[in-house]
C-alpha cells in the first residue's frame, strides 16, 4: 500500500498498473498532475503477512489540489498474484 501511495505521489503510473490485479487493472491510467499528495495514514490492516494470500488496508491519503486540501478514504483489497502483492479493488 505504501509503495502504491508513493507511486501516486511521484506520478509513476507504470508502477501502479504493474501492482494492480490482472482481473481489475484498467487498460490505461491517467493521473491528475494538479494533485500534490501530502500524506498517508494507515488506519487498519488485516491479513497481508508472509503467511497470507489476501489482505486489506484501510487508509486516508491526503492531497492538495486547486489550493484546497482533500483526502481519499478507502479500504483496499490486496491479494498475491504470482507471488507479489497486488491491488484488487476498494471494498464497499
N, CA, C and O atoms as a DFTB+ gen file, in Angstrom:
368 C
 N C O
     1  1       0.822      -1.190       0.000
     2  2       0.000       0.000       0.000
     3  2       0.864       1.252       0.000
     4  3       0.621       2.192      -0.756
     5  1       1.870       1.248       0.854
     6  2       2.719       2.443       0.928
     7  2       3.456       2.687      -0.392
     8  3       3.637       3.835      -0.798
     9  1       3.875       1.624      -1.053
    10  2       4.572       1.811      -2.322
    11  2       3.629       2.354      -3.392
    12  3       4.057       3.132      -4.245
    13  1       2.366       1.963      -3.366
    14  2       1.403       2.498      -4.328
    15  2       1.117       3.971      -4.034
    16  3       0.976       4.772      -4.958
    17  1       1.031       4.328      -2.755
    18  2       0.861       5.742      -2.402
    19  2       2.051       6.550      -2.944
    20  3       1.871       7.605      -3.552
    21  1       3.257       6.041      -2.713
    22  2       4.460       6.743      -3.200
    23  2       4.422       6.884      -4.719
    24  3       4.841       7.910      -5.255
    25  1       3.923       5.866      -5.414
    26  2       3.827       5.939      -6.878
    27  2       2.846       7.031      -7.298
    28  3       3.101       7.756      -8.259
    29  1       1.723       7.155      -6.583
    30  2       0.808       8.263      -6.868
    31  2       1.513       9.589      -6.627
    32  3       1.374      10.520      -7.421
    33  1       2.267       9.681      -5.542
    34  2       2.931      10.937      -5.169
    35  2       3.943      11.389      -6.213
    36  3       4.098      12.590      -6.439
    37  1       4.633      10.450      -6.851
    38  2       5.644      10.830      -7.849
    39  2       5.145      10.671      -9.279
    40  3       5.890      10.925     -10.226
    41  1       3.882      10.250      -9.448
    42  2       3.303      10.134     -10.782
    43  2       3.770       8.930     -11.567
    44  3       3.860       8.995     -12.794
    45  1       4.073       7.828     -10.890
    46  2       4.569       6.621     -11.563
    47  2       3.408       5.687     -11.922
    48  3       3.163       4.690     -11.243
    49  1       2.710       6.027     -12.988
    50  2       1.572       5.240     -13.441
    51  2       1.934       3.829     -13.847
    52  3       1.135       2.912     -13.656
    53  1       3.108       3.632     -14.399
    54  2       3.534       2.288     -14.803
    55  2       3.615       1.356     -13.593
    56  3       3.190       0.203     -13.668
    57  1       4.156       1.850     -12.487
    58  2       4.235       1.030     -11.276
    59  2       2.833       0.701     -10.771
    60  3       2.558      -0.433     -10.380
    61  1       1.950       1.696     -10.782
    62  2       0.582       1.455     -10.323
    63  2      -0.085       0.365     -11.155
    64  3      -0.751      -0.508     -10.598
    65  1       0.078       0.396     -12.460
    66  2      -0.509      -0.643     -13.311
    67  2       0.121      -2.009     -13.047
    68  3      -0.579      -3.021     -13.046
    69  1       1.432      -2.049     -12.826
    70  2       2.114      -3.323     -12.541
    71  2       1.660      -3.940     -11.228
    72  3       1.700      -5.160     -11.069
    73  1       1.228      -3.105     -10.283
    74  2       0.828      -3.603      -8.971
    75  2      -0.688      -3.663      -8.823
    76  3      -1.210      -3.635      -7.708
    77  1      -1.383      -3.745      -9.935
    78  2      -2.838      -3.846      -9.984
    79  2      -3.183      -5.253     -10.437
    80  3      -2.566      -5.755     -11.377
    81  1      -4.135      -5.900      -9.808
    82  2      -4.512      -7.273     -10.160
    83  2      -4.955      -7.339     -11.615
    84  3      -5.642      -6.442     -12.104
    85  1      -4.561      -8.395     -12.297
    86  2      -4.844      -8.523     -13.726
    87  2      -6.339      -8.515     -14.041
    88  3      -6.730      -8.111     -15.136
    89  1      -7.179      -8.950     -13.105
    90  2      -8.620      -9.000     -13.377
    91  2      -9.319      -7.653     -13.222
    92  3     -10.442      -7.490     -13.701
    93  1      -8.681      -6.682     -12.563
    94  2      -9.317      -5.377     -12.351
    95  2      -8.475      -4.214     -12.879
    96  3      -8.881      -3.058     -12.766
    97  1      -7.320      -4.507     -13.446
    98  2      -6.403      -3.475     -13.945
    99  2      -7.011      -2.751     -15.146
   100  3      -7.462      -3.403     -16.088
   101  1      -7.032      -1.419     -15.131
   102  2      -7.527      -0.691     -16.302
   103  2      -6.528      -0.778     -17.454
   104  3      -5.345      -1.042     -17.240
   105  1      -6.999      -0.560     -18.645
   106  2      -6.126      -0.599     -19.820
   107  2      -5.108       0.536     -19.782
   108  3      -3.979       0.381     -20.247
   109  1      -5.508       1.663     -19.232
   110  2      -4.595       2.801     -19.088
   111  2      -4.961       3.561     -17.835
   112  3      -6.048       3.398     -17.281
   113  1      -4.036       4.393     -17.396
   114  2      -4.232       5.151     -16.167
   115  2      -3.767       6.575     -16.406
   116  3      -2.632       6.806     -16.823
   117  1      -4.639       7.519     -16.143
   118  2      -4.273       8.930     -16.262
   119  2      -4.289       9.545     -14.874
   120  3      -5.325       9.595     -14.211
   121  1      -3.139      10.005     -14.450
   122  2      -3.011      10.614     -13.134
   123  2      -3.244      12.120     -13.232
   124  3      -2.908      12.739     -14.241
   125  1      -3.806      12.694     -12.204
   126  2      -4.082      14.124     -12.160
   127  2      -2.833      14.854     -11.676
   128  3      -2.503      14.819     -10.490
   129  1      -2.147      15.511     -12.595
   130  2      -0.906      16.217     -12.265
   131  2      -1.131      17.426     -11.363
   132  3      -0.178      17.953     -10.788
   133  1      -2.378      17.868     -11.233
   134  2      -2.635      19.044     -10.403
   135  2      -2.723      18.701      -8.914
   136  3      -2.734      19.598      -8.071
   137  1      -2.785      17.406      -8.589
   138  2      -2.839      16.996      -7.190
   139  2      -1.431      16.802      -6.636
   140  3      -0.556      16.255      -7.307
   141  1      -1.227      17.256      -5.406
   142  2       0.033      17.012      -4.694
   143  2      -0.316      16.188      -3.462
   144  3      -0.984      16.667      -2.546
   145  1       0.146      14.944      -3.454
   146  2      -0.140      14.040      -2.340
   147  2       0.738      14.430      -1.167
   148  3       1.949      14.590      -1.316
   149  1       0.124      14.586       0.007
   150  2       0.832      15.175       1.140
   151  2       0.962      14.256       2.349
   152  3       1.649      14.614       3.306
   153  1       0.338      13.102       2.342
   154  2       0.480      12.210       3.485
   155  2      -0.431      11.004       3.396
   156  3      -1.444      11.009       2.698
   157  1      -0.042       9.973       4.122
   158  2      -0.806       8.722       4.154
   159  2      -0.950       8.276       5.596
   160  3       0.036       8.181       6.326
   161  1      -2.171       8.004       6.002
   162  2      -2.449       7.429       7.317
   163  2      -3.070       6.057       7.109
   164  3      -4.159       5.946       6.545
   165  1      -2.392       5.017       7.558
   166  2      -2.950       3.668       7.522
   167  2      -3.746       3.489       8.803
   168  3      -3.197       3.584       9.901
   169  1      -5.035       3.232       8.665
   170  2      -5.932       3.142       9.816
   171  2      -6.061       1.720      10.341
   172  3      -6.171       1.515      11.550
   173  1      -6.050       0.743       9.452
   174  2      -6.215      -0.654       9.871
   175  2      -5.743      -1.570       8.759
   176  3      -5.757      -1.203       7.584
   177  1      -5.327      -2.763       9.142
   178  2      -4.943      -3.794       8.183
   179  2      -5.503      -5.134       8.641
   180  3      -5.780      -5.344       9.822
   181  1      -5.662      -6.027       7.682
   182  2      -5.994      -7.417       8.008
   183  2      -5.238      -8.298       7.035
   184  3      -5.068      -7.940       5.870
   185  1      -4.784      -9.445       7.504
   186  2      -4.001     -10.328       6.639
   187  2      -2.735      -9.627       6.185
   188  3      -2.233      -8.719       6.848
   189  1      -2.236     -10.061       5.053
   190  2      -1.111      -9.372       4.451
   191  2       0.271      -9.775       4.912
   192  3       1.254      -9.161       4.499
   193  1       0.379     -10.793       5.758
   194  2       1.710     -11.220       6.178
   195  2       2.253     -12.260       5.203
   196  3       1.596     -12.605       4.221
   197  1       3.431     -12.745       5.476
   198  2       4.042     -13.774       4.627
   199  2       3.220     -15.056       4.610
   200  3       3.379     -15.878       3.707
   201  1       2.350     -15.238       5.586
   202  2       1.543     -16.455       5.677
   203  2       0.174     -16.311       5.030
   204  3      -0.583     -17.280       4.972
   205  1      -0.160     -15.112       4.542
   206  2      -1.471     -14.860       3.951
   207  2      -1.389     -14.753       2.430
   208  3      -0.325     -14.501       1.865
   209  1      -2.520     -14.946       1.792
   210  2      -2.620     -14.732       0.347
   211  2      -3.548     -13.576       0.021
   212  3      -3.708     -13.217      -1.146
   213  1      -4.168     -12.984       1.053
   214  2      -5.063     -11.845       0.858
   215  2      -4.983     -10.941       2.079
   216  3      -4.594     -11.371       3.165
   217  1      -5.353      -9.697       1.883
   218  2      -5.364      -8.751       2.993
   219  2      -6.072      -7.473       2.604
   220  3      -6.389      -7.251       1.435
   221  1      -6.315      -6.640       3.593
   222  2      -6.930      -5.340       3.353
   223  2      -6.126      -4.255       4.052
   224  3      -5.433      -4.505       5.038
   225  1      -6.237      -3.052       3.520
   226  2      -5.616      -1.870       4.123
   227  2      -6.638      -0.743       4.076
   228  3      -7.062      -0.316       3.002
   229  1      -7.027      -0.269       5.252
   230  2      -7.897       0.905       5.330
   231  2      -6.992       2.116       5.530
   232  3      -6.135       2.118       6.414
   233  1      -7.185       3.141       4.711
   234  2      -6.280       4.285       4.755
   235  2      -7.005       5.591       4.457
   236  3      -8.137       5.614       3.973
   237  1      -6.297       6.678       4.768
   238  2      -6.675       8.019       4.337
   239  2      -5.437       8.605       3.667
   240  3      -4.382       8.708       4.293
   241  1      -5.562       8.988       2.400
   242  2      -4.480       9.645       1.669
   243  2      -4.844      11.126       1.534
   244  3      -5.939      11.466       1.087
   245  1      -3.923      11.990       1.920
   246  2      -4.166      13.431       1.917
   247  2      -3.516      14.067       0.689
   248  3      -2.444      13.653       0.247
   249  1      -4.190      15.077       0.153
   250  2      -3.660      15.769      -1.022
   251  2      -4.071      17.229      -1.004
   252  3      -4.943      17.644      -0.241
   253  1      -3.419      17.996      -1.866
   254  2      -3.807      19.383      -2.124
   255  2      -4.010      19.513      -3.619
   256  3      -3.229      19.002      -4.422
   257  1      -5.076      20.209      -3.972
   258  2      -5.379      20.462      -5.377
   259  2      -6.206      21.723      -5.495
   260  3      -7.132      21.939      -4.712
   261  1      -5.885      22.539      -6.448
   262  2      -6.598      23.803      -6.669
   263  2      -6.645      24.644      -5.387
   264  3      -7.644      25.304      -5.099
   265  1      -5.541      24.607      -4.623
   266  2      -5.452      25.407      -3.416
   267  2      -6.252      24.885      -2.236
   268  3      -6.332      25.547      -1.201
   269  1      -6.841      23.717      -2.374
   270  2      -7.680      23.153      -1.314
   271  2      -7.105      21.818      -0.849
   272  3      -6.530      21.065      -1.636
   273  1      -7.270      21.540       0.432
   274  2      -6.871      20.240       0.970
   275  2      -8.008      19.246       0.742
   276  3      -9.184      19.607       0.781
   277  1      -7.639      17.997       0.504
   278  2      -8.629      16.944       0.335
   279  2      -8.064      15.634       0.841
   280  3      -6.903      15.547       1.241
   281  1      -8.907      14.618       0.816
   282  2      -8.448      13.302       1.238
   283  2      -9.228      12.235       0.494
   284  3     -10.362      12.444       0.061
   285  1      -8.591      11.095       0.362
   286  2      -9.240       9.913      -0.196
   287  2      -9.217       8.842       0.878
   288  3      -8.155       8.467       1.374
   289  1     -10.390       8.357       1.232
   290  2     -10.526       7.270       2.215
   291  2     -10.906       6.015       1.460
   292  3     -11.747       6.038       0.561
   293  1     -10.269       4.917       1.841
   294  2     -10.565       3.660       1.144
   295  2     -10.171       2.484       2.025
   296  3      -9.254       2.576       2.841
   297  1     -10.879       1.386       1.844
   298  2     -10.481       0.110       2.413
   299  2     -10.157      -0.768       1.207
   300  3     -11.058      -1.268       0.533
   301  1      -8.880      -0.949       0.943
   302  2      -8.408      -1.616      -0.265
   303  2      -8.190      -3.102      -0.037
   304  3      -7.754      -3.526       1.034
   305  1      -8.498      -3.879      -1.054
   306  2      -8.268      -5.322      -1.003
   307  2      -7.050      -5.659      -1.854
   308  3      -6.926      -5.214      -2.995
   309  1      -6.152      -6.457      -1.273
   310  2      -4.931      -6.904      -1.942
   311  2      -4.879      -8.427      -1.913
   312  3      -5.369      -9.053      -0.974
   313  1      -4.282      -9.019      -2.948
   314  2      -4.040     -10.462      -2.978
   315  2      -2.658     -10.687      -3.571
   316  3      -2.052      -9.795      -4.166
   317  1      -2.186     -11.906      -3.389
   318  2      -0.924     -12.275      -4.048
   319  2      -1.232     -12.782      -5.449
   320  3      -2.125     -13.605      -5.651
   321  1      -0.481     -12.279      -6.396
   322  2      -0.577     -12.736      -7.784
   323  2       0.846     -12.999      -8.246
   324  3       1.680     -12.094      -8.267
   325  1       1.113     -14.226      -8.611
   326  2       2.473     -14.629      -8.996
   327  2       3.481     -14.277      -7.902
   328  3       4.610     -13.881      -8.190
   329  1       3.061     -14.425      -6.649
   330  2       3.942     -14.207      -5.508
   331  2       4.058     -12.775      -5.029
   332  3       4.664     -12.525      -3.987
   333  1       3.487     -11.818      -5.772
   334  2       3.600     -10.400      -5.397
   335  2       2.243      -9.876      -4.927
   336  3       1.200     -10.303      -5.421
   337  1       2.268      -8.947      -3.971
   338  2       1.034      -8.309      -3.522
   339  2       0.568      -7.327      -4.569
   340  3       1.344      -6.498      -5.043
   341  1      -0.721      -7.420      -4.938
   342  2      -1.296      -6.511      -5.929
   343  2      -2.646      -6.001      -5.435
   344  3      -3.355      -6.684      -4.696
   345  1      -2.982      -4.791      -5.858
   346  2      -4.245      -4.154      -5.525
   347  2      -5.353      -4.780      -6.351
   348  3      -5.201      -4.963      -7.558
   349  1      -6.477      -5.114      -5.704
   350  2      -7.623      -5.683      -6.422
   351  2      -8.697      -4.607      -6.612
   352  3      -9.046      -4.255      -7.739
   353  1      -9.214      -4.093      -5.493
   354  2     -10.287      -3.095      -5.568
   355  2     -10.537      -2.500      -4.201
   356  3      -9.907      -2.869      -3.210
   357  1     -11.477      -1.563      -4.176
   358  2     -11.902      -0.951      -2.917
   359  2     -13.126      -1.695      -2.414
   360  3     -14.052      -1.975      -3.176
   361  1     -13.126      -2.009      -1.141
   362  2     -14.275      -2.671      -0.540
   363  2     -15.389      -1.637      -0.315
   364  3     -15.107      -0.472      -0.036
   365  1     -16.645      -2.063      -0.436
   366  2     -17.755      -1.118      -0.217
   367  2     -17.843      -0.678       1.236
   368  3     -18.717       0.113       1.590
